[in-house]
Amino acid sequence: MSIVQPFSESYQNLLYDESRMVGHAEYVAFPRDEAGIARAVRFCAERGVPLTAQGSRTGLAGGASPDGGLILNLSRMDSILGMRQDAQGRFFLRAQPGVTLAAIRKALLLKAADVSGWSAESREAFAGMKAGEWFFSPDPTEPTASIGGMASCNARGARSFLYGATRKHIHALRVTLADGRVAELTRGCEKARGRDFTIHTEDGGALSGRLPDFDTPLIKDAGYYIQPDMDLIDLFIGSQGALGIIAELELALMPAPKSLSGVTAFFPDDDAALRYVSAVKRFRPQPASIEFFNGDALALVEVNTDPDAPIFAYTDYGLAMDCGAFLREVL
Ligand SMILES: Cc1cc2nc3c(=O)[nH]c(=O)nc-3n(C[C@H](O)[C@H](O)[C@H](O)COP(=O)(O)OP(=O)(O)OC[C@H]3O[C@@H](n4cnc5c(N)ncnc54)[C@H](O)[C@@H]3O)c2cc1C
């Protein structure tokens, strides 16, 4: 049976993401593995059909709302595939793109995963990981986001203030290109020479080109990442599925912080809040995140006391330090 099905009424919910931009589509495919992705991509390439990749459809920018053609929904590629430990003792988790952030967190917190299909090396690394506390820091607020979607839009979130955006925590990718060929990219291994690049594909071929003449601003990098001599894995992270479909990822884990504490402080005006931010940014250890809620935002939370109303939740990841004395000094 073909992996590609005609689009039907029963898939109406796939026509939009959290942006609520409603699109349209003629086909849909739910691959379960990399070969399925390649078949769907080739179907589109041969017929000139546009393709929209979908993870969990939690994106707020409409990137997963289809504009005609085929919806490539990756939510059924939701297995954690294995684990590895390198010579420096760091752990790396390998996952399919449809694995949610919530599932990754749960596996690391409970130190439990379905290891039935894993290699002996993976099981051994997983057993070793259990001796410590490890975490995957990217947190774009919405835990149902898929890891493929997070990599594709280089998701950030409050904690990226300390730990960096998703890009920094992706060590390797397997990517299906627009003609169905597959490339594996590992951080530090495949680099552009100036603005010229070559990506080697697993069939022994290569794709060469020249990067455009702009550099991505390094402060808030969203969208295409372009820098001379760049690591080519970064071309795909942030490209929103336009350059290839992420079929597999290797995530770099970090030792979990030993303690977390949170602080909620109220300020008389915006200037005082900004002075606080400037001061706290110089403090060591650095805060993990700082979130700002103005009076209107707090009023929204207060108004929604109806139990059937949508819940406005906020998370205070706080500061990894004992900050009582420091706060008294700043305030
Ligand atoms: C309440 C809420 C709060 C949020 N807060 C933040 C925040 O603070 N910071 C932040 O950065 N984001 C935030 N987001 C957005 C969040 O980053 C995205 O929701 C998430 O990262 C996207 O993951 P997804 O699986 O839902 O991807 P989707 O929405 O399904 O897709 C996102 C993009 O990635 C592409 N894509 C998806 N999977 C693949 C794949 N395997 N290969 C290639 N392309 C793919 C899609 O085509 C689309 O362009 C928030 C979302 C919500 C709902």
The ligand as an ORCA input file, in Angstrom:
! r2SCAN-3c Opt
* xyz 0 1
  C       1.821     27.641     24.654
  C       3.020     27.674     23.745
  C       4.159     28.356     24.141
  C       5.277     28.395     23.305
  N       6.374     29.057     23.742
  C       7.496     29.057     22.969
  C       8.697     29.691     23.419
  O       8.752     30.246     24.499
  N       9.780     29.642     22.595
  C       9.756     29.028     21.380
  O      10.769     28.980     20.671
  N       8.637     28.415     20.933
  C       7.510     28.424     21.693
  N       6.390     27.796     21.255
  C       6.429     27.189     19.934
  C       7.233     25.865     19.995
  O       8.570     26.103     19.706
  C       6.827     24.992     18.955
  O       5.559     24.716     19.408
  C       7.645     23.695     18.840
  O       9.021     23.865     18.966
  C       7.400     23.105     17.482
  O       7.346     21.718     17.613
  P       6.190     20.913     16.900
  O       6.527     19.479     16.985
  O       4.851     21.295     17.395
  O       6.383     21.400     15.375
  P       5.293     21.812     14.325
  O       4.489     22.971     14.812
  O       4.557     20.620     13.883
  O       6.253     22.319     13.154
  C       7.076     23.456     13.327
  C       7.916     23.657     12.064
  O       8.862     22.602     11.926
  C       8.646     21.863     10.713
  N       8.874     20.464     11.064
  C       8.255     19.738     12.033
  N       8.801     18.519     12.125
  C       9.781     18.469     11.186
  C      10.725     17.471     10.791
  N      10.815     16.273     11.390
  N      11.579     17.758      9.783
  C      11.547     18.969      9.165
  N      10.684     19.940      9.509
  C       9.826     19.700     10.508
  C       7.241     22.202     10.279
  O       7.113     22.113      8.867
  C       7.104     23.629     10.780
  O       7.696     24.519      9.869
  C       5.249     27.741     22.052
  C       4.098     27.038     21.652
  C       2.991     27.010     22.482
  C       1.779     26.262     22.033
*
